[in-house]
Amino acid sequence: MPGPRGASTLVSMTQTGSSRVVVAGGGVAALETAVALRRLAGELVDVEILAPSREFVYRPLAVAEPFARGEVQRFDLERLAAGCGARHRLGSLRSVDAEKREIRTNRDVPIRYDALVLALGAAPRVAVPGALTFRGPEDVHAYETLLAEAESGRVSALAFAVPGGVTWALPLYELALMTAARLQETSSALTLVTPEETPLAVFGNEASAKVAELLARKGVAVRLRTYPDAFEQNALTVVPGAPVPADRAVALPRLAGEFVSGVPQDGDGFVRVDEHGRVIGLDGVYAAGDITSFGVKQGGLAAQQADAVAEAIAAEAGAEIDPTPFRPVLRGLVLTDGGPTYLRAEIGGGRGGTSEAAEEPLWWPAGKIAARYLGPYLAEHAGLGYSASNPAPRA
Ligand SMILES: Cc1cc2nc3c(=O)[nH]c(=O)nc-3n(C[C@H](O)[C@H](O)[C@H](O)COP(=O)(O)OP(=O)(O)OC[C@H]3O[C@@H](n4cnc5c(N)ncnc54)[C@H](O)[C@@H]3O)c2cc1C
């Protein structure tokens, strides 16, 4: 693996001033950037993480909590930052002055940078009015209530809705599969409604066929090529076709980026970047993760974008490294009531036939979010353990 220059260079760079990198965000892309930078550039960089929360929340296991199959993990951000030689500053990014290489926070504090990384994630918005929008940890309790109602027989038909424009639908498939398993003794009817051509189509043919098989085995009916619209009067209205009768509907949110003054963003708040994560039109500014306009919003891809950014910044700072561009590989661990299923696909185009599905891990550590640096880092520093038989990380 490429690394920082020799120790004597590092010391002199530290004394003469290393490159000051500000990473705005405290999630997957931000931490992956920070850990990768330390590994790749050593003391050539001085890294500060600006984030509004004191915690890093590992969200994918929110789908497992209602079924007591895993817990959302929360880690102290200051400790995680310190563990990779970075600092955590509490605050939110408000504006960027790329000419001055200066940002301002919500407290109007000016901070100078040599390189700025936007890793602000994206905010969930209701996409199917009337449905329970499952955003993550904040909706676990509401989902548990719904599950209890279904178990008691008060709710017997459930619709699961993937809204148009949502490309990372795996959490909803997991909820549908685990709910079907939980309700197998009841006469509940579960229907998954999605605009996709095939279930989890983003993973390609082989993986999608496996997901279709899992749904069929659990008796979940699927309405493909169908856009959910709204849930009202015991029906999910859809386009095209007849409404789906249901007592309750559960939907994924649509994501939108937060607007930051001085940053070019599209109408949904997303930021365009080149293949090394450089923000188009802003010198010295990079972006990674859900905030970017890349079509699939997923933790593993956020980490891969962060790796491309870290390599580009490390090279700029003087590390002997030839930066690799972002070449997306999608990895998804599907939680079911039994063992997990691992899905993998290269999604960059022109690399057909890469779709895979397996009962054994297709990557390692075999966590929900496959991140080259952050995965092993969390396992080592925060006790987030992985094993083939227990892929749901537990602290
Ligand atoms: C229920 C659920 C299940 C999921 N399952 C999977 C899965 O199985 N596998 C997978 O790979 N991905 C999964 N994901 C997606 C994954 O969690 C996200 O794609 C990933 O977290 C995106 O990383 P990010 O760093 O871009 O954003 P985030 O991780 O959301 O981090 C954004 C950070 O920016 C901070 N921030 C926001 N505004 C500002 C500001 N103005 N200034 C400074 N900081 C700011 C936030 O506080 C946060 O710390 C799931 C998501 C959910 C909700």
The ligand as a MOL file (V3000), in Angstrom:
LIG
                    3D

  0  0  0     0  0            999 V3000
M  V30 BEGIN CTAB
M  V30 COUNTS 53 58 0 0 0
M  V30 BEGIN ATOM
M  V30 1 C -31.6840 2.3490 7.9400 0
M  V30 2 C -30.4400 2.4470 7.1060 0
M  V30 3 C -29.8040 1.2960 6.6750 0
M  V30 4 C -28.6620 1.3650 5.8880 0
M  V30 5 N -28.0440 0.2150 5.4960 0
M  V30 6 C -26.8630 0.2840 4.8500 0
M  V30 7 C -26.1240 -0.9030 4.5850 0
M  V30 8 O -26.5610 -2.0120 4.8890 0
M  V30 9 N -24.9250 -0.7790 3.9430 0
M  V30 10 C -24.4250 0.4320 3.5650 0
M  V30 11 O -23.3310 0.4810 3.0150 0
M  V30 12 N -25.1040 1.5790 3.8160 0
M  V30 13 C -26.2940 1.5330 4.4560 0
M  V30 14 N -26.9810 2.6820 4.7340 0
M  V30 15 C -26.5430 3.9580 4.1440 0
M  V30 16 C -25.3970 4.5750 4.8920 0
M  V30 17 O -25.6890 4.6910 6.2740 0
M  V30 18 C -25.1200 5.9560 4.2980 0
M  V30 19 O -25.0480 5.8620 2.8900 0
M  V30 20 C -23.8160 6.5010 4.8130 0
M  V30 21 O -23.9160 6.7360 6.2020 0
M  V30 22 C -23.4460 7.7840 4.0750 0
M  V30 23 O -22.2630 8.2830 4.6340 0
M  V30 24 P -22.0100 9.8680 4.6640 0
M  V30 25 O -20.7480 10.0610 5.3930 0
M  V30 26 O -22.1490 10.4250 3.3140 0
M  V30 27 O -23.2160 10.4520 5.5040 0
M  V30 28 P -23.5490 10.1940 7.0300 0
M  V30 29 O -22.9910 8.9300 7.4940 0
M  V30 30 O -25.0240 10.4280 7.1150 0
M  V30 31 O -22.7880 11.3590 7.7860 0
M  V30 32 C -23.0880 12.7150 7.5770 0
M  V30 33 C -22.4400 13.4920 8.7060 0
M  V30 34 O -22.4350 14.8880 8.4100 0
M  V30 35 C -22.8220 15.6100 9.5630 0
M  V30 36 N -23.3340 16.9060 9.1060 0
M  V30 37 C -24.5320 17.2000 8.5780 0
M  V30 38 N -24.5870 18.5080 8.2730 0
M  V30 39 C -23.3900 19.0420 8.6160 0
M  V30 40 C -22.8150 20.3570 8.5430 0
M  V30 41 N -23.4930 21.3900 8.0380 0
M  V30 42 N -21.5630 20.5410 8.9860 0
M  V30 43 C -20.8240 19.4960 9.4950 0
M  V30 44 N -21.3260 18.2300 9.5770 0
M  V30 45 C -22.5820 18.0250 9.1540 0
M  V30 46 C -23.8400 14.6980 10.2230 0
M  V30 47 O -24.0150 15.0480 11.5830 0
M  V30 48 C -23.1440 13.3450 10.0450 0
M  V30 49 O -22.1800 13.1700 11.0550 0
M  V30 50 C -28.1480 2.6340 5.5170 0
M  V30 51 C -28.7740 3.8070 5.9570 0
M  V30 52 C -29.8990 3.7220 6.7430 0
M  V30 53 C -30.5490 5.0020 7.2250 0
M  V30 END ATOM
M  V30 BEGIN BOND
M  V30 1 1 1 2
M  V30 2 1 2 3
M  V30 3 2 2 52
M  V30 4 2 3 4
M  V30 5 1 4 5
M  V30 6 1 4 50
M  V30 7 2 5 6
M  V30 8 1 6 7
M  V30 9 1 6 13
M  V30 10 2 7 8
M  V30 11 1 7 9
M  V30 12 1 9 10
M  V30 13 2 10 11
M  V30 14 1 10 12
M  V30 15 2 12 13
M  V30 16 1 13 14
M  V30 17 1 14 15
M  V30 18 1 14 50
M  V30 19 1 15 16
M  V30 20 1 16 17
M  V30 21 1 16 18
M  V30 22 1 18 19
M  V30 23 1 18 20
M  V30 24 1 20 21
M  V30 25 1 20 22
M  V30 26 1 22 23
M  V30 27 1 23 24
M  V30 28 2 24 25
M  V30 29 1 24 26
M  V30 30 1 24 27
M  V30 31 1 27 28
M  V30 32 2 28 29
M  V30 33 1 28 30
M  V30 34 1 28 31
M  V30 35 1 31 32
M  V30 36 1 32 33
M  V30 37 1 33 34
M  V30 38 1 33 48
M  V30 39 1 34 35
M  V30 40 1 35 36
M  V30 41 1 35 46
M  V30 42 1 36 37
M  V30 43 1 36 45
M  V30 44 2 37 38
M  V30 45 1 38 39
M  V30 46 1 39 40
M  V30 47 2 39 45
M  V30 48 1 40 41
M  V30 49 2 40 42
M  V30 50 1 42 43
M  V30 51 2 43 44
M  V30 52 1 44 45
M  V30 53 1 46 47
M  V30 54 1 46 48
M  V30 55 1 48 49
M  V30 56 2 50 51
M  V30 57 1 51 52
M  V30 58 1 52 53
M  V30 END BOND
M  V30 END CTAB
M  END
